[in-house]
Amino acid sequence: PASGPRTRNRTVMHVDMDCFFVAISLRSFPQHVGKPVAVTHGSVPKPSKPTDDVARVPGMTTIGEASISDVATGDSSRQQPVASLNAGAGSAGKSAANGPAPHSSADIASCSYEARAQGVKNGMWLTSAVQLCPELVTVPYDFAAYRVASQSLYEVMTSYSRTIEAVSCDEVFIDVSKLVNTDEEAKLLAEDIRKSILEATGVTASAGIASNVLLARMATRLGKPNGHYLVTEPDILEFIGKQDVGKLPGVGHATTRQLSALGVETCLDLRQLALPALQEQFGPKTGQLLWNHARGKDDRELRVSRERKSISAEINYGMRFKQRSDVEKFVVELSTELEQRMVSCQMKGHHLCLKMKVKKPTAPAETKKHMGHGMCDNVTRSISLPTPVSDSTTIRRFVWLLIDQLKVEYPDIRGMGIQMQRLVSAEKVGKSSTAPIRAFFTAASRPSEVGAAAALSSVEPSPVLQQAHCNRQTSPFGVSSTVAPSSTPAL
């Protein structure tokens, strides 16, 4: 508890674990601590000179990419560090000792500070990363360990205060205003929290301390790695003035380019623009936000709880359909997955939205990333339901109504998601009559649609959805999500 005379009115702390995914995976590979390491689902051999009896065939790899189930369960038996792989196997073909490493469709999910120092970045192709950092070591995903460590993080944080805002599995805001009165007490508390996190997870964490959410988050960057940084009240304008405008929350590439055209690169530059000029250029709301943030002002409270607006199930990786029956199997499994998520949340929905990625007519048949969605058009259709639903049978019947409206070629479907909106508590709805649903299909459905929907109840699970089940994860607060085996953007 705070003891000294109060010199701080509000104290917000932003805690972010250091290279979370890499650090957790390295607990299983301690021999690689301190090396450039990346978490990825694939491995690429480095080019090297062949031995007397082994020649390397171009494009050959010595180890296959881990299966989706290996990734989901954290099985590392099929993954090896790049640096430890042999050059190849077999004796056929011409040596490619001086050629480039074969292309890999794997990408970097997370990388260590040692790898970042050599230019490796999250989301980069593994092949490109190896070219920048030949000694790069790859380690596999370990989803089970991530979940346990994340749970431990939140247990530590809630032991200090219940006023927290979850940002992600390894990042959280905490209001410690009632625990500290002075800057020194705030720094001591940050040290104590970081120590507790290290003891609970085996992974270091960094913290930013300030009087609001904006400053705390930006301060964390200066505390990394394995440290903390405090922005004192007298230093706010100087601190924020040095920050690039592109680092402000809500400022993306387009806004950054617009500001750069106005001669604005830092928050100090931004402070030179009058509020009316900013609002005229960016609109009333965004202009006011930029004006406030340039001065370190942020009156946001921590969002301790959030009302859930939607529940969805979606896949946009590994989808290759040949005919309608393939899509039917997929829709059955996707609808069943959505039902399970809604039941676990005890919710039903009034509004159903179908999202699909459809291959562009000009897109090549083969995608750069193996089984990725490639160049696609995003198409959506939605429908308001006569009564709140959550059962998969009703969901898939409405989904097929929407799919048939779109009239897409089934082989061109590269991604699909079903989202239920306008949620209501299943307990409040109770066992309401299904008469409105039956009436809807009696009046609106074509015979072919009803027949197709009825036929779907007996089809077998789709392999793509079996893959999706392997990737289903749950956050520390029970909110289900799908973790893609790559950094491919969600639908």
Secondary structure, 3 states (H helix, E strand, C coil): CCCCCCCCCCCEEEEEECCHHHHHHHCCCHHHCCCCEEECCCCCCCCCCCCCCCCCCCCCCCCCCCCHHHHHHCCCCCCCCHHHCCCCCCCCCCCCCCCCCCCCCCECCEECHHHHCCCCCCCCEHHHHHHHCCCCEEECCCHHHHHHHHHHHHHHHHHHCCCEEEEECCEEEEECCCCCCCHHHHHHHHHHHHHHHHHHHCCCEEEEEECCHHHHHHHHHHHCCCCEEECCHHHHHHHHHCCEHHHCCCCCHHHHHHHHHCCCCEHHHHCCCCHHHHHHHHCHHHHHHHHHHCCCCCCCCCCCCCCCCEEEEEECCCCCCCCHHHHHHHHHHHHHHHHHHHHHHCEEEEEEEEEEEEECCCCCCCCCCCCCCCCEEEEEEEEEEEEEECCHHHHHHHHHHHHHHHCCCHHHEEEEEEEEEEEEEHHHHCCCCCHHHHHHHHHHCCHHHHHHHHHHHHCCCCHHHHHHHHCEEECCCCCEEECCCCCCCCC
